[in-house]
Amino acid sequence: MTDTFRYRLTVEDYAALVNAIGLRRRFGQPPRWAWYAIGAINLGLAATSVAFVTDSSWNVLFFGAVALFAFAAPSLYWMMLRRTFRRQGLGDGDVTLSFGDKSLHVEQRGITSDIDYSVIGKVDDRRGHILLWLNDVQALILPKRELAGMSADRILEMIGRHRT
């Protein structure tokens, strides 16, 4: 019996991978509101530092720059993610993932690949995704919304079953 999953990647799926690769990998994917909280903290720090600058024109310029950064950074982050997602064509076509006897068969946009189970180094169970890590920067993204309640333990079990 072969377990097969078919799904379409979204920008949020890609964001989960990008966040997992980055420094936030150790701490989990932060919620979207966390970026705005960080921006508000930066804005508060800028407001308190205004008292130390004597020239009022520099105060306005400095405070304005920090405010722009605080509120624009989250939007710019998602804008860059969407742009990269579209340019790489990650959402073009469905991804088909099949657990075969000797390898994991992946197909997207007519490109197929058979990945030996020994290549999968780690299975990362995140809030909305399961990531099958091939190395430090490449992973297969399995959105949990498409797995019909299947857990990372079940995925590990399937990989382990096929490895032996």
C-alpha positions, 0 to 999 in steps of 0.5 A, a space after each residue: 500500500 502506498 500513502 499518497 498526498 496531493 496538495 497546493 503550497 501557499 505563501 504561508 507554507 513557504 513562510 513556515 519553511 523560511 522561518 524554520 531555516 532562519 534564526 527562529 528555527 530554535 524558537 518556533 515560528 512566531 505569530 504574525 502579531 509578534 512583528 508588530 509588538 517588536 515594532 511597537 517596542 522599538 517605537 517606544 525606545 525611540 520615543 524615550 531616546 528623544 529626550 537625549 537629543 537636543 535638536 528638535 528637528 533631529 528628534 522628528 527625523 529619528 522618531 519618524 524613521 523608527 516609526 516607519 521601520 516599526 510599522 513597515 517591516 512586517 509588511 515588507 517581510 510578507 511582500 518579499 515572501 509573496 514575491 519570491 513565492 510567485 517568482 519561483 512558481 512554488 504555488 503553480 500546480 499541485 505537489 504529489 508526495 507518495 511514500 513508496 517501498 524504497 523512496 519518497 516520490 515527489 512531483 510538482 509541475 511535471 518534475 519528478 524526484 525520488 528521494 531515498 528515505 535515508 536522505 531525510 535527516 529530521 522530521 520537524 513537527 510544527 504548528 501548521 506543518 510537518 517539515 521533512 529535512 533533507 539538509 540544513 536548508 532544504 525541506 519538503 513541506 507537508 501542510 497539516 491541513 492536507 494530512 487529514 489529522 495525520 501526526 508527525 509520529 505517523 509520518 516518522 512511522 511511515 519513513 521508518 517502516 520504509 527504511 528497513 
